[in-house]
């Protein structure tokens, strides 16, 4: 399972801490493909309408396979400190 998590993490498929609604799968997919989380969620729902039942299986599988940011050590870029006056 760690090999799968490493492969997904190397390709940028991680579930972010911020922007999660349920498991962070759509937010992670959106981040990977350069989409806003809500756009990715909307496309996920639209795909459900085209191919009924596909997301009911895909979402939990991706939730298990996609590592969380905490587990792979991916951190958002740090914000530079503001100088004190």
Backbone as JSON Lines, residues from 0, in Angstrom:
{"i":0,"aa":"X","n":[0.83,-1.2,0.0],"ca":[0.0,0.0,0.0],"c":[0.87,1.26,0.0]}
{"i":1,"aa":"X","n":[2.03,1.2,0.67],"ca":[2.92,2.37,0.69],"c":[3.45,2.69,-0.7]}
{"i":2,"aa":"X","n":[3.66,1.66,-1.52],"ca":[4.12,1.91,-2.89],"c":[3.07,2.67,-3.68]}
{"i":3,"aa":"X","n":[1.82,2.32,-3.5],"ca":[0.73,3.02,-4.19],"c":[0.66,4.45,-3.71]}
{"i":4,"aa":"X","n":[0.75,4.66,-2.39],"ca":[0.71,6.03,-1.85],"c":[1.87,6.86,-2.39]}
{"i":5,"aa":"X","n":[3.06,6.27,-2.46],"ca":[4.22,6.99,-2.98],"c":[4.04,7.35,-4.45]}
{"i":6,"aa":"X","n":[3.5,6.43,-5.23],"ca":[3.27,6.68,-6.65],"c":[2.28,7.82,-6.84]}
{"i":7,"aa":"X","n":[1.19,7.79,-6.09],"ca":[0.2,8.87,-6.18],"c":[0.81,10.19,-5.74]}
{"i":8,"aa":"X","n":[1.59,10.18,-4.66],"ca":[2.2,11.41,-4.15],"c":[3.19,11.98,-5.16]}
{"i":9,"aa":"X","n":[3.96,11.13,-5.83],"ca":[4.91,11.6,-6.83],"c":[4.21,12.25,-8.01]}
{"i":10,"aa":"X","n":[3.0,11.81,-8.31],"ca":[2.25,12.39,-9.41],"c":[1.38,13.57,-8.98]}
{"i":11,"aa":"X","n":[1.46,13.95,-7.71],"ca":[0.72,15.1,-7.22],"c":[-0.7,14.8,-6.8]}
{"i":12,"aa":"X","n":[-1.04,13.53,-6.67],"ca":[-2.39,13.16,-6.25],"c":[-2.41,12.92,-4.74]}
{"i":13,"aa":"X","n":[-2.6,13.98,-3.99],"ca":[-2.71,13.89,-2.54],"c":[-3.97,14.62,-2.1]}
{"i":14,"aa":"X","n":[-4.52,14.16,-0.99],"ca":[-5.7,14.82,-0.44],"c":[-5.25,15.96,0.47]}
{"i":15,"aa":"X","n":[-5.56,17.2,0.11],"ca":[-5.08,18.34,0.9],"c":[-5.82,18.46,2.23]}
{"i":16,"aa":"X","n":[-5.16,19.13,3.17],"ca":[-5.81,19.39,4.45],"c":[-6.89,20.45,4.3]}
{"i":17,"aa":"X","n":[-6.59,21.46,3.49],"ca":[-7.53,22.56,3.3],"c":[-8.42,22.29,2.1]}
{"i":18,"aa":"X","n":[-9.68,22.67,2.18],"ca":[-10.59,22.51,1.06],"c":[-11.35,21.2,1.05]}
{"i":19,"aa":"X","n":[-11.21,20.41,2.09],"ca":[-11.93,19.14,2.14],"c":[-13.39,19.37,2.48]}
{"i":20,"aa":"X","n":[-14.25,18.58,1.88],"ca":[-15.65,18.56,2.27],"c":[-15.94,17.21,2.91]}
{"i":21,"aa":"X","n":[-15.55,16.14,2.23],"ca":[-15.74,14.8,2.79],"c":[-14.37,14.18,3.04]}
{"i":22,"aa":"X","n":[-13.73,13.72,2.01],"ca":[-12.43,13.08,2.19],"c":[-11.29,13.83,1.53]}
{"i":23,"aa":"X","n":[-11.59,14.81,0.72],"ca":[-10.56,15.58,0.05],"c":[-10.18,15.05,-1.32]}
{"i":24,"aa":"X","n":[-10.9,14.05,-1.8],"ca":[-10.56,13.46,-3.1],"c":[-10.75,14.47,-4.23]}
{"i":25,"aa":"X","n":[-11.88,15.12,-4.29],"ca":[-12.13,16.09,-5.37],"c":[-11.2,17.29,-5.26]}
{"i":26,"aa":"X","n":[-10.91,17.73,-4.04],"ca":[-9.98,18.84,-3.85],"c":[-8.59,18.44,-4.33]}
{"i":27,"aa":"X","n":[-8.18,17.21,-4.06],"ca":[-6.88,16.73,-4.52],"c":[-6.82,16.59,-6.03]}
{"i":28,"aa":"X","n":[-7.88,16.07,-6.62],"ca":[-7.93,15.96,-8.08],"c":[-7.92,17.35,-8.73]}
{"i":29,"aa":"X","n":[-8.68,18.27,-8.14],"ca":[-8.71,19.63,-8.67],"c":[-7.36,20.29,-8.6]}
{"i":30,"aa":"X","n":[-6.67,20.12,-7.47],"ca":[-5.34,20.69,-7.31],"c":[-4.37,20.09,-8.33]}
{"i":31,"aa":"X","n":[-4.45,18.8,-8.55],"ca":[-3.55,18.11,-9.48],"c":[-3.73,18.61,-10.91]}
{"i":32,"aa":"X","n":[-4.99,18.85,-11.31],"ca":[-5.27,19.26,-12.68],"c":[-5.48,20.76,-12.83]}
{"i":33,"aa":"X","n":[-5.18,21.53,-11.79],"ca":[-5.24,22.98,-11.88],"c":[-6.64,23.55,-11.85]}
{"i":34,"aa":"X","n":[-7.56,22.86,-11.18],"ca":[-8.93,23.33,-11.07],"c":[-9.24,23.72,-9.63]}
{"i":35,"aa":"X","n":[-10.21,24.61,-9.47],"ca":[-10.69,24.92,-8.13],"c":[-11.42,23.71,-7.57]}
{"i":36,"aa":"X","n":[-11.41,23.53,-6.25],"ca":[-12.08,22.36,-5.67],"c":[-13.55,22.26,-6.06]}
{"i":37,"aa":"X","n":[-14.26,23.38,-6.12],"ca":[-15.68,23.32,-6.45],"c":[-15.9,22.96,-7.91]}
{"i":38,"aa":"X","n":[-14.98,23.36,-8.77],"ca":[-15.07,22.97,-10.17],"c":[-14.87,21.46,-10.31]}
{"i":39,"aa":"X","n":[-13.9,20.93,-9.57],"ca":[-13.66,19.48,-9.62],"c":[-14.87,18.72,-9.08]}
{"i":40,"aa":"X","n":[-15.49,19.23,-8.03],"ca":[-16.69,18.57,-7.47],"c":[-17.83,18.6,-8.47]}
{"i":41,"aa":"X","n":[-18.0,19.73,-9.14],"ca":[-19.07,19.85,-10.13],"c":[-18.84,18.88,-11.28]}
{"i":42,"aa":"X","n":[-17.61,18.77,-11.76],"ca":[-17.32,17.81,-12.82],"c":[-17.54,16.38,-12.35]}
{"i":43,"aa":"X","n":[-17.23,16.1,-11.09],"ca":[-17.45,14.77,-10.53],"c":[-18.93,14.43,-10.53]}
{"i":44,"aa":"X","n":[-19.77,15.39,-10.14],"ca":[-21.22,15.17,-10.13],"c":[-21.76,15.04,-11.54]}
{"i":45,"aa":"X","n":[-21.27,15.87,-12.46],"ca":[-21.72,15.76,-13.85],"c":[-21.34,14.42,-14.45]}
{"i":46,"aa":"X","n":[-20.18,13.92,-14.1],"ca":[-19.77,12.59,-14.56],"c":[-20.68,11.51,-13.99]}
{"i":47,"aa":"X","n":[-21.16,11.72,-12.78],"ca":[-22.09,10.78,-12.15],"c":[-23.4,10.72,-12.95]}
{"i":48,"aa":"X","n":[-23.81,11.87,-13.49],"ca":[-25.04,11.89,-14.29],"c":[-24.85,11.17,-15.62]}
{"i":49,"aa":"X","n":[-23.64,11.24,-16.18],"ca":[-23.38,10.6,-17.46],"c":[-23.19,9.1,-17.29]}
{"i":50,"aa":"X","n":[-22.42,8.71,-16.28],"ca":[-22.14,7.29,-16.02],"c":[-22.64,6.97,-14.61]}
{"i":51,"aa":"X","n":[-23.91,6.62,-14.45],"ca":[-24.47,6.4,-13.12],"c":[-23.74,5.29,-12.35]}
{"i":52,"aa":"X","n":[-23.47,5.58,-11.09],"ca":[-22.87,4.59,-10.2],"c":[-21.36,4.54,-10.22]}
{"i":53,"aa":"X","n":[-20.74,5.18,-11.21],"ca":[-19.29,5.09,-11.31],"c":[-18.58,5.76,-10.13]}
{"i":54,"aa":"X","n":[-19.08,6.9,-9.68],"ca":[-18.43,7.62,-8.6],"c":[-18.68,6.97,-7.24]}
{"i":55,"aa":"X","n":[-19.75,6.2,-7.14],"ca":[-20.03,5.51,-5.89],"c":[-18.9,4.52,-5.6]}
{"i":56,"aa":"X","n":[-18.32,3.96,-6.65],"ca":[-17.17,3.07,-6.48],"c":[-15.85,3.84,-6.52]}
{"i":57,"aa":"X","n":[-15.74,4.82,-7.39],"ca":[-14.47,5.52,-7.59],"c":[-14.07,6.36,-6.39]}
{"i":58,"aa":"X","n":[-15.01,7.07,-5.78],"ca":[-14.67,7.97,-4.68],"c":[-14.06,7.22,-3.49]}
{"i":59,"aa":"X","n":[-14.7,6.16,-2.98],"ca":[-14.07,5.46,-1.84],"c":[-12.74,4.8,-2.2]}
{"i":60,"aa":"X","n":[-12.6,4.32,-3.42],"ca":[-11.33,3.71,-3.83],"c":[-10.23,4.77,-3.85]}
{"i":61,"aa":"X","n":[-10.53,5.94,-4.43],"ca":[-9.54,7.02,-4.45],"c":[-9.25,7.53,-3.04]}
{"i":62,"aa":"X","n":[-10.25,7.54,-2.18],"ca":[-10.06,7.98,-0.8],"c":[-9.04,7.08,-0.1]}
{"i":63,"aa":"X","n":[-9.1,5.8,-0.39],"ca":[-8.17,4.84,0.21],"c":[-6.78,4.96,-0.43]}
{"i":64,"aa":"X","n":[-6.73,5.1,-1.75],"ca":[-5.46,5.09,-2.46],"c":[-4.7,6.41,-2.41]}
{"i":65,"aa":"X","n":[-5.4,7.54,-2.37],"ca":[-4.73,8.84,-2.35],"c":[-4.26,9.14,-0.94]}
{"i":66,"aa":"X","n":[-2.96,9.39,-0.77],"ca":[-2.47,9.71,0.57],"c":[-2.86,11.12,0.97]}
{"i":67,"aa":"X","n":[-2.93,11.34,2.26],"ca":[-3.2,12.67,2.79],"c":[-1.9,13.45,2.84]}
{"i":68,"aa":"X","n":[-1.99,14.76,2.84],"ca":[-0.8,15.59,2.94],"c":[0.0,15.28,4.2]}
{"i":69,"aa":"X","n":[-0.68,14.98,5.28],"ca":[0.0,14.72,6.54],"c":[0.87,13.47,6.45]}
{"i":70,"aa":"X","n":[0.41,12.44,5.72],"ca":[1.14,11.18,5.69],"c":[2.35,11.2,4.77]}
{"i":71,"aa":"X","n":[2.33,12.03,3.73],"ca":[3.47,12.07,2.81],"c":[4.39,13.24,3.09]}
{"i":72,"aa":"X","n":[4.02,14.09,4.01],"ca":[4.89,15.2,4.37],"c":[4.85,16.36,3.41]}
{"i":73,"aa":"X","n":[3.84,16.42,2.55],"ca":[3.7,17.55,1.63],"c":[3.14,18.72,2.43]}
{"i":74,"aa":"X","n":[3.83,19.81,2.39],"ca":[3.39,20.99,3.11],"c":[3.13,22.11,2.11]}
{"i":75,"aa":"X","n":[2.13,22.95,2.41],"ca":[1.93,24.1,1.52],"c":[3.14,25.03,1.61]}
{"i":76,"aa":"X","n":[3.36,25.79,0.57],"ca":[4.51,26.69,0.57],"c":[4.41,27.67,1.74]}
{"i":77,"aa":"X","n":[5.5,27.87,2.46],"ca":[5.46,28.73,3.64],"c":[5.26,30.17,3.26]}
{"i":78,"aa":"X","n":[4.58,30.89,4.13],"ca":[4.35,32.32,3.94],"c":[5.54,33.03,4.59]}
{"i":79,"aa":"X","n":[6.19,33.91,3.85],"ca":[7.33,34.6,4.45],"c":[6.88,35.47,5.61]}
{"i":80,"aa":"X","n":[7.69,35.54,6.67],"ca":[7.3,36.36,7.82],"c":[7.31,37.83,7.47]}
{"i":81,"aa":"X","n":[6.41,38.56,8.08],"ca":[6.35,40.0,7.87],"c":[7.32,40.67,8.84]}
{"i":82,"aa":"X","n":[8.04,41.66,8.37],"ca":[9.0,42.33,9.26],"c":[8.28,43.11,10.35]}
{"i":83,"aa":"X","n":[8.83,43.04,11.55],"ca":[8.25,43.78,12.68],"c":[8.66,45.23,12.6]}
{"i":84,"aa":"X","n":[7.74,46.12,12.93],"ca":[8.08,47.55,12.91],"c":[8.07,48.14,14.26]}
